[in-house]
Amino acid sequence: MRYRSTRGKSPLVDWSTALQQGLAPDGGLYVPAEIPAVDFGMTSPLARVDAALSATRPFVAEMPESDLVSLLTDALDFEIPLVPLEEGIFLLELFHGPTFAFKDVGARCLARWLAWTHASGDPLTVLVATSGDTGSAVAGAFHRVPGIRVVILYPAGQVTPLQEKQFATIGGNVHTLAVSGTFDDCQRLVKAAFAHEGLRASHRLTSANSINVGRYLPQAFYYPYAASRLPSFDGRAVFSTPSGNFGNLCAGLLAKRMGMPGARFVAATNANDVVPEFLDTGRFRPRASLRTISNAMDVGNPSNFERILDLYEGDLVAMRADVRGSRHTDDETRDAIRNVWEGTGRVLDPHTAVGLLGARQARRRADDPAIVLATAHPAKFREVIEPVLGIRVPLPEGLRACLDAPTRAIAIPDDFDALRRWLEGGAMEEREAEGR
């Protein structure tokens, strides 16, 4: 399997090169040069590792299968249950990993793949922007991985205190920069660093955002995995995916293209609705992101939409056949959290609540079972949930442990030169520390 850029101006590369480069030299995103046909074997409930092996084996042919099975077994060592929520609607709980968010799946696989492919020599620098959960998942996955340092950019004051504690207290090879701007500003700084050939080469930059093909590909497995576990899967299912940077939805569309039968998708968004708008009008108008209570989805220019356009070769009609958009306000999100609590006693985080609203909207026109991707543990968003429900949301021990740790973030302005200077200075400090 070879990988090409969505912009078509970079040469084909192998798996290791695509992982280590993160972003293609022409600024595009790497995608498989060919999409293989896969029989996921969905006539009975799939096991996690079996589904993940089917979804990833064609893309990492250079890795011995025994090594890949060991890697997936280690990375996916947590449950991903499919649980009923209300009539015809199920939650795929993707938040049982070590950082309590769906991004543990992609980040843990990517960290292990990079460690496997990374040759001796100068360290790699993983440069990543986060609107919340990516930071904690990447920090946790890469902490203490030899030969790799991690630099996380996040918008100061625009992630929850608990999210910040999760990634900004780790230290070691994990560094955090609080940027005076939005997530889109952080993402722009990361892309500018990759576009700077000297900086990219001197620090061996790679990405752990979903712009890295190794982050988004493994997420494809849990779509057929979930559908196979429906009580009576008959080849039809609607997936409602809370969407911000659109890597998660893109992975589901890839699974369908590979051979997952019968799926339709909802791109469930908050007020940052550039993709639903595109599906309605055929015009893509990226813009400054708006702050909402589902902050991990506050993205005004989603990177992975470029992959989705590439997957459909720009065919809007074909895209609309598979995907519908939905957009929901903060008040609607709070109402969904409240009525689910009152009706079932279950607490939803605001992102999953947006996904539920999208599923309900989609099922008004069909009797298909709907699967909502439950992307984060509700305790990570207590500041939103507790005023709505009037209860205390208990913290799992894994989240409670980081609350008293000191925050190690360094504040920088929304300025590329500031990031460049920090990268150069940070590398120097690390070399001096190693010398001592």
C-alpha positions as MATLAB code, in Angstrom:
seq = 'MRYRSTRGKSPLVDWSTALQQGLAPDGGLYVPAEIPAVDFGMTSPLARVDAALSATRPFVAEMPESDLVSLLTDALDFEIPLVPLEEGIFLLELFHGPTFAFKDVGARCLARWLAWTHASGDPLTVLVATSGDTGSAVAGAFHRVPGIRVVILYPAGQVTPLQEKQFATIGGNVHTLAVSGTFDDCQRLVKAAFAHEGLRASHRLTSANSINVGRYLPQAFYYPYAASRLPSFDGRAVFSTPSGNFGNLCAGLLAKRMGMPGARFVAATNANDVVPEFLDTGRFRPRASLRTISNAMDVGNPSNFERILDLYEGDLVAMRADVRGSRHTDDETRDAIRNVWEGTGRVLDPHTAVGLLGARQARRRADDPAIVLATAHPAKFREVIEPVLGIRVPLPEGLRACLDAPTRAIAIPDDFDALRRWLEGGAMEEREAEGR';
ca = [
       0.000    0.000    0.000;
       1.238    3.453   -0.934;
      -0.045    6.829    0.196;
      -0.720    9.949   -1.838;
      -1.471   13.545   -0.961;
      -5.009   14.868   -1.339;
      -3.460   17.758   -3.292;
      -1.643   15.513   -5.758;
       1.666   17.411   -5.817;
       3.774   15.122   -3.615;
       5.190   11.710   -4.527;
       3.689    8.452   -3.339;
       5.171    7.263   -0.034;
       5.111    4.126    2.092;
       3.389    3.699    5.454;
       6.376    4.657    7.595;
       6.994    7.828    5.624;
       3.330    8.864    5.751;
       3.314    8.396    9.519;
       6.544   10.263   10.146;
       5.784   13.160    7.806;
       2.247   13.628    9.142;
       1.368   16.267    6.564;
       2.411   15.811    2.924;
       5.051   18.263    1.624;
       2.489   19.970   -0.620;
       0.307   20.715    2.407;
      -2.203   17.975    1.643;
      -3.278   15.036    3.780;
      -2.081   11.527    3.121;
      -4.712    9.022    1.995;
      -4.377    5.438    0.765;
      -3.575    5.364   -2.946;
      -6.097    2.527   -3.247;
      -9.028    1.580   -1.037;
      -9.115   -2.186   -0.529;
     -12.264   -4.279   -0.434;
     -12.661   -5.898    2.985;
     -15.097   -8.546    4.197;
     -15.582   -7.527    7.812;
     -17.497  -10.735    8.586;
     -20.410   -8.964   10.265;
     -22.797  -11.924   10.415;
     -21.967  -12.290   14.129;
     -20.671   -9.861   16.773;
     -17.070   -8.898   16.062;
     -14.305   -8.794   18.643;
     -12.369   -5.526   18.952;
      -8.989   -6.788   17.800;
     -10.466   -8.896   14.992;
     -12.380   -5.896   13.630;
      -9.341   -3.640   13.999;
      -7.119   -6.167   12.229;
      -9.528   -6.378    9.287;
      -9.694   -2.585    9.051;
      -5.949   -1.897    9.288;
      -4.176   -4.950    7.851;
      -4.367   -3.758    4.204;
      -2.829   -0.402    5.103;
       0.234   -1.629    7.004;
       1.381   -4.509    4.858;
       5.038   -3.861    5.734;
       4.336   -4.832    9.363;
       4.290   -8.558   10.198;
       0.793   -9.657   11.134;
       1.937  -11.014   14.485;
       3.384   -7.592   15.361;
       0.192   -5.865   14.227;
      -1.989   -8.163   16.342;
       0.222   -7.506   19.386;
       0.097   -3.764   18.739;
      -3.693   -3.691   18.406;
      -4.181   -5.913   21.452;
      -2.052   -3.555   23.530;
      -3.576   -0.338   22.148;
      -7.207   -1.487   22.443;
      -7.047   -2.962   25.929;
     -10.333   -1.367   27.049;
     -13.988   -2.143   26.486;
     -16.062   -0.410   23.790;
     -19.626   -1.416   24.673;
     -22.720   -0.813   22.555;
     -25.577    0.041   24.919;
     -29.264    0.813   24.261;
     -30.360    4.371   25.047;
     -33.911    4.717   23.739;
     -36.090    2.970   21.201;
     -33.945    2.191   18.154;
     -30.965    4.302   19.333;
     -27.753    2.906   20.783;
     -24.620    4.475   22.246;
     -21.194    3.223   21.235;
     -19.229    4.113   24.368;
     -15.776    5.052   23.133;
     -14.649    6.673   26.386;
     -13.409    3.724   28.426;
      -9.749    4.203   27.487;
      -7.090    5.713   29.759;
      -7.990    9.362   28.985;
     -11.760    8.786   28.780;
     -12.262    9.911   25.176;
     -12.640    8.247   21.776;
      -9.297    9.648   20.674;
      -7.532    7.021   22.770;
      -8.180    4.573   19.907;
      -6.324    6.521   17.230;
      -3.664    8.044   19.489;
      -2.627    4.756   21.106;
      -2.384    2.995   17.742;
      -0.408    5.882   16.237;
       2.050    6.041   19.154;
       2.814    2.359   18.816;
       3.117    2.537   15.030;
       5.502    5.475   15.244;
       7.605    3.705   17.857;
       7.732    0.634   15.591;
       8.742    2.592   12.486;
      11.047    5.128   14.153;
      14.708    4.424   13.410;
      17.498    5.394   15.768;
      18.926    8.888   15.449;
      17.471   12.323   16.074;
      14.145   12.287   17.915;
      10.824   12.930   16.243;
       8.789   15.923   17.395;
       5.059   15.287   17.497;
       3.399   18.690   17.028;
      -0.317   18.723   17.692;
      -3.161   21.218   18.138;
      -6.039   20.374   20.449;
      -9.469   21.742   21.265;
      -9.620   19.429   24.270;
      -9.510   15.648   24.136;
      -6.811   15.208   21.487;
      -4.294   16.746   23.866;
      -4.919   14.292   26.687;
      -5.095   11.278   24.375;
      -1.844   12.167   22.616;
      -0.060   13.084   25.848;
      -1.086    9.809   27.454;
      -0.273    7.686   24.408;
       3.201    9.163   23.810;
       4.352    9.772   27.386;
       7.790    8.194   27.884;
       7.918    6.775   24.330;
      11.663    6.746   23.529;
      12.887    8.984   20.728;
       9.713   11.084   20.547;
       8.923   14.439   22.126;
       5.413   15.873   22.090;
       4.444   19.555   21.765;
       0.757   20.318   22.322;
      -0.803   23.667   21.357;
      -4.180   24.571   22.840;
      -6.329   27.727   23.008;
      -5.792   29.313   26.417;
      -9.010   29.454   28.429;
     -11.017   27.498   25.851;
     -10.646   23.944   27.142;
     -12.184   22.700   30.379;
      -9.986   22.831   33.487;
     -10.013   19.047   33.688;
      -8.992   18.667   30.032;
      -6.114   21.077   30.628;
      -5.007   19.158   33.715;
      -4.981   15.912   31.744;
      -2.387   17.043   29.206;
      -0.634   19.991   30.863;
       0.563   18.218   34.010;
       2.414   15.237   32.551;
       5.835   16.745   31.835;
       8.734   14.590   30.736;
       8.722   14.374   26.956;
       5.299   16.107   26.792;
       5.318   19.919   26.462;
       2.229   22.154   26.386;
       1.836   25.631   24.916;
      -1.208   27.762   25.793;
      -1.887   29.923   22.727;
      -3.707   33.247   23.004;
      -6.233   32.375   20.295;
      -8.749   29.782   19.126;
      -8.301   26.155   18.128;
      -8.246   27.276   14.499;
      -5.300   29.533   15.363;
      -3.495   26.609   16.990;
      -4.150   24.445   13.940;
      -2.901   27.223   11.655;
       0.356   27.463   13.638;
       0.868   23.711   13.370;
       0.302   23.789    9.608;
       2.684   26.748    9.268;
       5.368   24.776   11.110;
       4.937   21.866    8.708;
       5.117   24.239    5.747;
       8.449   25.666    6.999;
      10.957   23.289    5.409;
      13.853   24.244    7.664;
      11.879   23.829   10.876;
      10.229   20.653    9.680;
      13.563   19.054    8.798;
      15.571   20.230   11.808;
      12.998   18.940   14.305;
      11.719   15.965   12.279;
       8.172   17.193   12.756;
       5.237   14.834   12.607;
       1.627   15.178   13.693;
      -0.674   13.275   16.017;
      -3.761   15.239   15.027;
      -6.193   13.393   12.815;
      -4.364   14.973    9.873;
      -1.930   12.058   10.433;
      -3.174    9.067    8.496;
      -2.152    6.806   11.397;
      -4.551    8.612   13.727;
      -7.674    8.410   11.645;
      -7.343    4.994    9.940;
      -7.704    2.812   13.068;
     -10.969    4.567   13.938;
     -12.584    2.901   10.930;
     -12.783   -0.401   12.796;
     -15.398    0.539   15.360;
     -18.088    1.284   12.801;
     -18.445   -2.327   11.558;
     -17.669   -3.517   15.091;
     -20.662   -1.575   16.425;
     -23.030   -2.496   13.614;
     -22.234   -6.197   14.070;
     -23.342   -5.903   17.702;
     -26.790   -4.525   17.023;
     -29.535   -6.870   18.302;
     -30.729   -7.550   14.754;
     -28.338   -6.101   12.198;
     -29.866   -6.480    8.735;
     -27.347   -4.447    6.783;
     -28.794   -1.068    7.747;
     -27.540    1.372   10.343;
     -27.382    5.133   10.801;
     -24.247    6.423   12.518;
     -24.446    9.840   14.146;
     -20.945   11.180   14.658;
     -20.298   14.328   16.730;
     -18.034   16.232   14.356;
     -15.402   18.943   14.764;
     -12.285   18.279   12.706;
     -14.137   15.429   10.903;
     -11.508   12.692   11.232;
     -13.977   10.438   13.048;
     -16.669   10.752   10.388;
     -14.079   10.371    7.635;
     -13.037    7.038    9.181;
     -16.625    5.808    9.054;
     -16.975    6.808    5.407;
     -13.753    4.946    4.673;
     -15.155    1.831    6.383;
     -18.207    2.021    4.147;
     -16.040    2.406    1.053;
     -14.029   -0.652    2.167;
     -17.154   -2.793    2.332;
     -19.195   -2.146    5.474;
     -22.769   -2.666    4.243;
     -25.752   -0.395    4.456;
     -24.476    2.464    6.578;
     -25.662    6.056    6.430;
     -24.108    8.877    8.414;
     -25.029   12.059   10.223;
     -22.430   14.818   10.529;
     -23.713   16.160   13.850;
     -22.355   19.621   14.638;
     -22.865   22.513   17.007;
     -22.956   26.117   15.750;
     -19.737   25.428   13.794;
     -21.710   24.043   10.885;
     -19.547   24.572    7.792;
     -19.996   20.953    6.643;
     -23.804   20.801    7.067;
     -23.877   24.105    5.197;
     -21.822   22.558    2.393;
     -24.200   19.611    2.191;
     -27.122   22.042    1.961;
     -25.643   24.549   -0.485;
     -22.627   22.957   -2.196;
     -20.420   25.818   -0.947;
     -17.625   25.295    1.586;
     -17.103   28.472    3.599;
     -14.565   28.050    6.405;
     -14.748   30.755    9.030;
     -13.693   31.651   12.529;
     -14.887   29.102   15.053;
     -17.607   29.910   17.569;
     -17.331   28.945   21.233;
     -19.921   26.438   22.433;
     -20.449   24.062   25.351;
     -19.327   21.162   23.109;
     -15.894   22.739   22.818;
     -14.013   19.850   21.205;
     -16.190   20.459   18.136;
     -15.466   24.189   17.918;
     -13.711   24.034   14.556;
     -14.427   26.515   11.791;
     -12.134   25.023    9.142;
     -12.083   21.237    9.608;
      -8.925   19.691    8.178;
     -10.357   16.280    7.401;
     -13.065   17.652    5.155;
     -10.320   17.664    2.523;
     -10.108   13.878    2.900;
     -13.875   13.523    2.608;
     -13.939   15.569   -0.591;
     -11.096   13.430   -1.927;
     -12.911   10.216   -1.003;
     -15.952   11.313   -3.013;
     -13.879   12.951   -5.752;
     -15.866   16.130   -5.140;
     -19.176   14.447   -6.050;
     -21.718   16.269   -3.900;
     -24.608   14.056   -5.004;
     -22.762   10.895   -3.938;
     -21.784   12.485   -0.640;
     -25.357   13.516    0.095;
     -26.481    9.923   -0.522;
     -24.301    8.796    2.394;
     -24.176   11.804    4.730;
     -26.670   14.303    6.045;
     -25.746   17.241    8.247;
     -27.328   18.414   11.453;
     -26.650   21.510   13.556;
     -27.685   22.100   17.148;
     -27.584   25.011   19.556;
     -26.238   24.998   23.094;
     -29.784   25.240   24.440;
     -30.839   22.187   22.418;
     -27.768   20.350   23.708;
     -28.623   21.186   27.329;
     -32.222   20.065   26.755;
     -31.001   16.731   25.365;
     -28.739   16.173   28.374;
     -31.664   16.974   30.674;
     -34.300   14.813   29.003;
     -32.002   11.793   28.742;
     -31.204   12.097   32.454;
     -34.875   12.418   33.351;
     -35.910    9.551   31.083;
     -33.101    7.053   31.632;
     -30.874    8.209   34.485;
     -27.929    8.286   32.083;
     -25.589   11.291   31.912;
     -24.368   12.384   28.481;
     -21.481   14.690   27.748;
     -22.387   17.642   25.474;
     -20.709   16.150   22.378;
     -22.613   12.880   22.679;
     -25.787   14.913   23.241;
     -25.187   16.652   19.892;
     -24.767   13.217   18.319;
     -28.046   12.066   19.867;
     -29.877   15.079   18.458;
     -28.495   14.239   15.031;
     -29.631   10.617   15.357;
     -33.129   11.595   16.397;
     -33.376   13.961   13.465;
     -32.199   11.315   11.007;
     -34.627    8.674   12.291;
     -37.648   10.828   11.626;
     -37.392    9.614    8.030;
     -36.328    6.009    8.557;
     -36.793    3.017   10.834;
     -33.113    2.094   10.719;
     -31.336    1.551   14.025;
     -29.121    4.490   14.925;
     -25.734    4.328   16.621;
     -24.507    7.471   18.372;
     -20.779    7.692   18.910;
     -20.419    8.548   22.620;
     -17.102   10.323   22.374;
     -16.223   11.434   25.924;
     -16.892   10.578   29.555;
     -19.413   13.062   31.014;
     -17.152   13.778   34.005;
     -14.793   15.642   31.658;
     -17.538   18.263   31.189;
     -18.873   18.703   34.715;
     -18.883   22.504   34.317;
     -21.543   22.125   31.611;
     -23.527   19.188   32.967;
     -23.866   19.936   36.668;
     -25.753   23.255   36.289;
     -28.126   21.575   33.817;
     -28.916   18.539   35.978;
     -28.366   19.943   39.459;
     -26.255   16.953   40.480;
     -22.595   16.242   41.144;
     -21.002   14.168   38.389;
     -18.539   11.776   40.058;
     -14.988   11.661   38.738;
     -13.402    8.325   37.814;
     -10.160    7.711   39.678;
      -8.151    8.130   36.491;
      -9.430   11.702   36.151;
      -9.297   12.554   39.844;
      -5.591   11.734   40.016;
      -4.482   14.650   37.825;
      -6.417   17.422   39.578;
      -3.767   18.269   42.171;
      -0.796   18.048   39.797;
       0.847   21.373   38.852;
       0.090   22.723   35.376;
       3.246   23.000   33.256;
       1.873   24.964   30.287;
       3.816   27.855   28.769;
       1.854   30.808   27.383;
       2.713   32.004   23.875;
       1.016   34.524   21.564;
      -0.814   33.538   18.411;
       2.329   34.078   16.365;
       4.378   31.657   14.264;
       7.692   33.244   15.198;
       6.855   32.688   18.855;
       6.245   28.997   18.174;
       9.430   28.724   16.130;
      11.495   30.373   18.879;
      10.008   28.067   21.489;
      10.722   24.963   19.420;
      14.324   26.023   18.947;
      14.770   26.941   22.610;
      12.986   23.841   23.865;
      15.197   21.601   21.766;
      18.295   23.338   23.114;
      17.150   22.913   26.718;
      16.531   19.202   26.134;
      19.991   18.700   24.598;
      21.594   20.522   27.529;
      19.622   18.413   30.011;
      20.759   15.225   28.256;
      24.355   16.487   28.427;
      24.048   16.932   32.184;
];
